[in-house]
Amino acid sequence: MHLLSEALERRHWSLSLAFWLIAASLVLSPVAHGQPASDPFAGNGKSSVWSVTLGAGALVRPTFEGSDRYFVSPVPLVSVIYNDMISLDTSGLNAYWRKDGLQIGGGLTYSLGRLQGSNNVFTQGDERLNGLGNIPAAAGLRAFANYKLGPVVLGTTLTKYLAEGNNGLLIDGLIAMPVRLGDHTTVTGRLFATWADQSYMQTWFGVTPGQSITSGYAIYQAESGIKNVGLGVNLRHRLGANWILSADAGLVWLTGSADYSPITVSNVNMNILAMVGYRF
């Protein structure tokens, strides 16, 4: 039984790592559950049907939502846009339509899940989650709409995950404002909030009677509601015609059941990403 458990743990780790690497390879800048950190109405600077960007960078993020520990990982960068209608990027695979100041679309996205285990600066797991079980990686469906009101972008995204043990519903709201600093640099500030249903909150922040016995945490029933609010800033700088530097930082404050969960160590989390890419 012990060997079977270890084998299942290794299999889950391999699958989750694969999901994470695939997801990370799509990242141009980190966002709150697929919300754009930059102006979705900005041109890609190319007149061709295809726009492809390749690169690499480093990501710093918490070991889990509500953690006070962080880990660092190198990440590849792949961003593909076809005819300003189909994109493969930080939010997943999307198809969209736009007219004037309105953009509407949908597609496939992902959740990376959550791992137990021991933490160091280069691993995702955290021993403080031991006994709670792993949350599996999951594919998801999403629908989104963005509206440009003057210099401000208003956005909302609905995401439904589809895996057994990770099937929550999230609704994100975003206000973003890109500002051009000269011909080569754009800075985008953003404010965002996320509502989560009871299934998501219980999966990520609740403690069942069985989990209480194995982990030592008190039983906790998490409820639906505003999960977090946050703010962030994204900086993009073009080096010549093709090279792009991107840096992004975000602060997230957990609220409601997420804040009061016995799992939560810190209700303030930080995400930092720095990347360099080459646009073809």
C-alpha positions, 0 to 999 in steps of 0.5 A: 500500500505504501509503494502504491501511494508513492507511485500515485504521488509520483504520477500526480507530481509528473502530471501536475509538473507537465501541466505547470510547464505547459501553462508557464510556456504560455505566460507573457505576464501573470494575471488573475485567472486569465485576465489581461495584464496588458491592453487587449486592444493594443496592436501586436505591431505586425501586419502579418496574419501570424504573430509569434513570440518565443522567450524565457524568464523566471517566476516567483509565486507562493507555494499555495494560496495563503502561503508565506513561502515562495518558490522560483522557477524558470519558465519558457515563453510562447505566445501565438496570435492568428489573424487577431482572432485566435490566441495561445497565451497566458489564459490558454487557447482562445477565440475572440471577436472584437468591434470598436471598444468591445472584445468577446470570446471564450476558450480553454484554460487550466488549473495547476492544482496544488501539491503536498510535500516538502518545500524549498526555493525550487519546488512547489510543494509545502509540508504544511499541506500534508494530510489535506491531499493533492488538488489535481490539475484541471482543464477548464472552460472560460468566457470573457468580455473586455470593453475599452472606455477611453484609456481604461479597459474593463474586463470580466471572465467566467471560468469553470474547471472540469476535473473531479476534485477541482471543478469550481467556478470563478468570476473575475473582474478587472480594471486596467489602464495602459500608459505609453512611456515613449515609443518603446515602453508601456506600463499597465496598472490593474485592479482586480477581484475574484468571486468563487463558488462554494465548490472552489472555496471548499476545495482550496480552503476548506477542511473536511472531517477526514482531512482534519484527522490526517492533517491536524487542521480544524474542520472548516466549511468554506463558503462562496464569495469574494475570494480575493482582491488585488492590484498589479503593474506590468512593464513592457519594453521593446528593444529594437524591432523584435526583442521584448522585455516584460516584467510583472508584479502583483499583490493579492489580498485573500478575503472572506472564507479564504482569509479565515481558513485555518490553512491560510498563513498569510492573507497577502500573496505576491507574484513576480515574473520577468521575461525576455522574448523575441517576436517573429 
